[in-house]
């Protein structure tokens, strides 16, 4: 076999490994979760307890900090335009956002290391209206110890991280909407 075939095989293996990480179906639930199949929101197992006051660029222009959302429930989603499970869950995130956006609730999605024009094109295609943040150098994702995507954090009104969900979800399920309504009304 010549060197070109070896490089091609190596490239295919790297792509498969990358997609396996993206498609990671192992849910990182804490021991408090009695049934992960119910998609319960549970306390995170990571050491990160509260949101960090970091400004990120909005896809639509300007900067924003998650601290600006204090007093609201925040769903913070890490995703990428090249990640099939991330793309698959975006419509359900939009449904959740449309149902709860007039309450004390916000969804924001963060993409790391991607070009703005590529993200804009994908968001337009997906018809997503919630805020999209650009983490150009990946430092924000590093703070949250993102090792696979999609990865979602649930943040309470005081800025404390109260849940972490690894992998794709249907965020428009009635049980999930009820969960967020309960958090909003607490």
ABEGO torsion letter per residue (X at the ends): XBAAAAAAAAAAAAAAAAAAAAABABBBBBAABABAAAGBBBBBABABABBBBBBBBBAAEEBBBAAAABGBBBBBBBBBAABAAAAAAAAAAAAAAAAAAABBBBBBBBBBGBBAAAAAAAAAAAGBABBBBBBAAGAAAAAAGBABOBBBBBBBAAGBBABBBBEBBBAABAAAAAAAAAAAAX
